[in-house]
């Protein structure tokens, strides 16, 4: 069985008004906590999926060409957001602070350069 854990920062918008101001949770720490809770082996690479919204199909295709590497899979899909295309970057990495920060930083910079928006990432947990 394969399960994905989605990581975003901060409380849900409808909960923000009822909670005291707190710094957003660290997505890396949340991922590690979720992986440990699910019994994942943190010494092994895990599949990550990163979601980027591009302003049109041409921007999505250009972003995909920019991000293409041998150890990555890039998917382009239509999006529920009007006028936006979804670029999904799939790559297996060890979930460490440095690896997550480096990959996310690279994807955010490429997204900005293409006029796109980095949204969220997920990590896959493979179980029996």
C-alpha positions as CSV (number, residue, x, y, z in Angstrom):
1,X,0.0,0.0,0.0
2,X,1.2,3.5,-0.8
3,X,0.2,6.5,1.2
4,X,1.1,10.2,0.7
5,X,1.4,12.7,3.4
6,X,0.8,16.3,2.3
7,X,2.8,19.1,3.9
8,X,1.8,22.7,4.0
9,X,2.6,25.5,6.4
10,X,0.3,26.9,9.0
11,X,-3.1,26.1,10.3
12,X,-6.1,25.9,7.9
13,X,-7.5,29.4,7.0
14,X,-10.7,28.9,8.8
15,X,-8.8,28.0,12.0
16,X,-6.5,31.0,12.0
17,X,-8.8,33.4,13.8
18,X,-9.5,31.1,16.7
19,X,-5.9,30.3,17.5
20,X,-3.2,32.5,19.0
21,X,-0.5,33.6,16.6
22,X,2.1,30.9,16.4
23,X,5.0,30.4,14.0
24,X,4.0,28.0,11.2
25,X,5.1,24.4,11.8
26,X,8.3,23.2,10.2
27,X,7.3,21.1,7.2
28,X,10.4,19.0,7.5
29,X,9.7,18.2,11.2
30,X,6.1,17.4,10.3
31,X,7.3,15.0,7.5
32,X,9.7,13.2,9.8
33,X,7.1,12.9,12.5
34,X,4.6,11.5,10.1
35,X,7.1,9.1,8.5
36,X,8.2,7.8,12.0
37,X,4.6,7.4,13.1
38,X,3.9,5.3,9.9
39,X,6.9,3.1,10.6
40,X,9.0,4.3,7.7
41,X,12.7,3.6,7.5
42,X,14.2,7.1,7.5
43,X,17.6,5.9,6.3
44,X,16.0,5.0,2.9
45,X,15.0,7.3,0.1
46,X,11.2,8.2,-0.1
47,X,9.3,9.4,-3.2
48,X,8.5,13.1,-2.9
49,X,5.9,14.9,-5.1
50,X,6.1,18.6,-5.5
51,X,3.2,20.6,-7.0
52,X,3.8,23.8,-9.0
53,X,1.1,25.9,-10.7
54,X,2.2,27.5,-14.0
55,X,0.3,30.3,-15.8
56,X,-0.4,28.4,-19.0
57,X,0.7,25.3,-20.8
58,X,3.7,26.9,-22.4
59,X,5.0,28.1,-19.0
60,X,4.4,24.6,-17.7
61,X,6.3,23.0,-20.6
62,X,9.2,25.4,-20.1
63,X,9.3,24.7,-16.4
64,X,9.3,21.0,-17.0
65,X,12.3,21.3,-19.4
66,X,14.2,23.4,-16.9
67,X,13.6,20.9,-14.0
68,X,14.1,17.7,-16.0
69,X,16.9,15.4,-14.6
70,X,17.6,11.7,-15.0
71,X,16.4,10.9,-11.4
72,X,13.2,12.9,-11.7
73,X,9.8,12.4,-13.3
74,X,7.9,15.5,-14.5
75,X,4.2,15.4,-15.1
76,X,2.0,18.2,-16.6
77,X,-1.7,18.2,-15.9
78,X,-4.6,20.5,-16.2
79,X,-5.5,22.2,-13.0
80,X,-8.8,23.1,-11.2
81,X,-7.3,26.7,-11.0
82,X,-8.6,28.7,-14.0
83,X,-5.8,29.4,-16.5
84,X,-3.2,27.4,-14.5
85,X,-1.4,24.1,-15.4
86,X,-0.1,21.8,-12.7
87,X,3.6,20.7,-12.9
88,X,4.3,17.7,-10.7
89,X,7.9,16.9,-9.9
90,X,8.5,13.4,-8.6
91,X,11.9,12.5,-7.1
92,X,13.1,10.0,-4.5
93,X,15.3,11.5,-1.8
94,X,16.4,10.8,1.8
95,X,14.2,13.0,4.0
96,X,16.9,15.1,5.7
97,X,16.8,18.9,6.5
98,X,19.4,19.6,3.9
99,X,18.0,17.4,1.1
100,X,14.4,18.7,1.5
101,X,15.6,22.4,1.7
102,X,17.9,22.0,-1.3
103,X,15.2,20.4,-3.5
104,X,12.4,22.7,-2.4
105,X,14.7,25.8,-2.9
106,X,15.6,24.7,-6.4
107,X,11.9,24.1,-7.3
108,X,10.8,27.4,-5.8
109,X,13.5,29.4,-7.7
110,X,12.6,27.7,-11.0
111,X,8.9,28.4,-10.3
112,X,9.5,32.1,-9.6
113,X,11.6,32.4,-12.8
114,X,8.8,30.9,-14.8
115,X,6.1,33.1,-13.2
116,X,4.7,30.0,-11.5
117,X,3.8,29.2,-7.9
118,X,5.2,26.4,-5.8
119,X,2.3,25.0,-3.8
120,X,3.0,21.9,-1.6
121,X,4.9,18.7,-1.4
122,X,4.1,15.2,-0.4
123,X,6.1,12.2,0.7
124,X,5.2,8.7,-0.1
125,X,5.2,6.0,2.6
126,X,5.3,2.5,1.2
127,X,3.9,-0.2,3.5
128,X,3.1,-3.9,3.2
